[in-house]
Amino acid sequence: MDNDRESPEERRERLRQQEWKNNPTGNLNDSLNRGANGSLADLVGGLGWKGTGILILVIIFGFLIYAIFFR
């Protein structure tokens, strides 16, 4: 019975696909902007909680190193 249920990622992707079908010009705009800027939600969703934690730590350490040496 649990095999019939979709994961949150699958549900998000299904809803995104439905929105793209209903609004093709919005899809074009999203595609152009995402290609230039990327999407943080896609990045974090692909990394998982461990990868997200490591990314946050790298950003914090990078900021600290910048603040100490380049002030």
Backbone hydrogen bonds in HBPLUS format (Angstrom, degrees):
<---DONOR---> <-ACCEPTOR-->    atom                        ^
c    i                          cat <-CA-CA->   ^        H-A-AA   ^      H-
h    n   atom  resd res      DA  || num        DHA   H-A  angle D-A-AA Bond
n    s   type  num  typ     dist DA aas  dist angle  dist       angle   num
A0004-ASP N   A0001-MET O   3.26 MM   3  5.76 153.5  2.33 110.1 116.6     1
A0005-ARG N   A0002-ASP O   3.23 MM   3  5.45 147.4  2.34 102.7 111.5     2
A0011-ARG N   A0007-SER O   2.95 MM   4  6.23 157.1  2.00 154.3 161.2     3
A0012-ARG N   A0008-PRO O   2.89 MM   4  6.11 161.8  1.92 149.3 153.8     4
A0013-GLU N   A0009-GLU O   2.98 MM   4  6.18 162.2  2.01 148.4 153.3     5
A0014-ARG N   A0010-GLU O   2.89 MM   4  6.08 156.2  1.95 146.1 152.9     6
A0015-LEU N   A0011-ARG O   2.91 MM   4  6.15 163.1  1.94 153.5 157.6     7
A0016-ARG N   A0012-ARG O   2.87 MM   4  6.06 153.5  1.94 147.4 155.4     8
A0017-GLN N   A0013-GLU O   2.90 MM   4  6.12 157.5  1.95 148.4 154.2     9
A0018-GLN N   A0014-ARG O   3.00 MM   4  6.27 155.5  2.06 146.7 153.3    10
A0019-GLU N   A0015-LEU O   2.97 MM   4  6.19 155.2  2.03 146.2 152.8    11
A0020-TRP N   A0016-ARG O   2.96 MM   4  6.23 154.1  2.03 148.4 155.3    12
A0021-LYS N   A0017-GLN O   3.04 MM   4  6.32 148.8  2.14 144.5 152.7    13
A0022-ASN N   A0018-GLN O   3.06 MM   4  6.32 147.3  2.17 144.2 152.9    14
A0023-ASN N   A0019-GLU O   2.95 MM   4  6.04 135.4  2.15 145.6 157.2    15
A0027-ASN N   A0023-ASN O   3.12 MM   4  6.41 146.1  2.24 145.7 155.7    16
A0028-LEU N   A0024-PRO O   3.07 MM   4  6.39 150.6  2.16 143.0 149.7    17
A0029-ASN N   A0025-THR O   3.06 MM   4  6.33 162.4  2.09 146.9 151.0    18
A0030-ASP N   A0026-GLY O   2.85 MM   4  6.06 162.9  1.88 150.0 154.8    19
A0031-SER N   A0027-ASN O   2.88 MM   4  6.03 157.8  1.93 148.4 154.7    20
A0032-LEU N   A0028-LEU O   2.99 MM   4  6.23 161.3  2.03 152.6 156.9    21
A0033-ASN N   A0029-ASN O   3.02 MM   4  6.20 167.7  2.04 154.1 157.4    22
A0034-ARG N   A0030-ASP O   2.81 MM   4  5.81 160.1  1.85 150.7 156.9    23
A0035-GLY N   A0031-SER O   3.06 MM   4  6.05 152.3  2.14 141.0 147.8    24
A0037-ASN N   A0033-ASN O   2.89 MM   4  6.01 156.9  1.95 152.8 159.4    25
A0038-GLY N   A0034-ARG O   2.69 MM   4  4.54 142.9  1.82 120.5 132.0    26
A0043-LEU N   A0039-SER O   3.10 MM   4  6.40 155.5  2.16 147.3 154.5    27
A0044-VAL N   A0040-LEU O   2.91 MM   4  6.10 174.5  1.92 159.7 159.8    28
A0045-GLY N   A0041-ALA O   2.90 MM   4  5.88 155.3  1.96 141.1 149.1    29
A0046-GLY N   A0042-ASP O   3.05 MM   4  6.05 145.1  2.18 138.7 146.5    30
A0047-LEU N   A0043-LEU O   3.14 MM   4  6.35 138.3  2.33 143.0 154.0    31
A0048-GLY N   A0044-VAL O   3.32 MM   4  6.39 161.7  2.35 155.4 156.6    32
A0052-THR N   A0048-GLY O   3.05 MM   4  6.12 154.0  2.12 143.5 151.2    33
A0053-GLY N   A0049-TRP O   3.03 MM   4  6.12 155.3  2.09 139.2 145.6    34
A0054-ILE N   A0050-LYS O   2.97 MM   4  6.25 158.8  2.01 151.4 156.9    35
A0055-LEU N   A0051-GLY O   2.91 MM   4  6.09 157.2  1.96 145.8 152.4    36
A0056-ILE N   A0052-THR O   2.96 MM   4  6.21 157.2  2.01 149.4 155.0    37
A0057-LEU N   A0053-GLY O   3.00 MM   4  6.24 159.2  2.04 147.8 153.4    38
A0058-VAL N   A0054-ILE O   2.90 MM   4  6.15 159.2  1.95 153.0 158.5    39
A0059-ILE N   A0055-LEU O   3.04 MM   4  6.27 157.6  2.09 147.2 153.1    40
A0060-ILE N   A0056-ILE O   2.96 MM   4  6.24 159.2  2.01 149.9 155.6    41
A0061-PHE N   A0057-LEU O   2.86 MM   4  6.06 171.4  1.86 157.5 159.5    42
A0062-GLY N   A0058-VAL O   2.87 MM   4  5.92 156.3  1.93 145.4 152.7    43
A0063-PHE N   A0059-ILE O   2.98 MM   4  6.16 154.8  2.04 145.1 151.5    44
A0064-LEU N   A0060-ILE O   2.94 MM   4  6.24 158.7  1.98 151.1 157.1    45
A0065-ILE N   A0061-PHE O   2.92 MM   4  6.12 165.1  1.94 153.2 156.7    46
A0066-TYR N   A0062-GLY O   2.96 MM   4  6.11 159.3  2.00 145.1 151.3    47
A0067-ALA N   A0063-PHE O   2.83 MM   4  6.04 157.9  1.88 150.2 156.5    48
A0068-ILE N   A0064-LEU O   2.93 MM   4  6.12 149.3  2.03 148.5 156.3    49
A0069-PHE N   A0065-ILE O   3.01 MM   4  6.06 175.8  2.01 155.9 157.2    50
A0070-PHE N   A0066-TYR O   2.93 MM   4  5.32 152.9  2.01 139.4 146.7    51
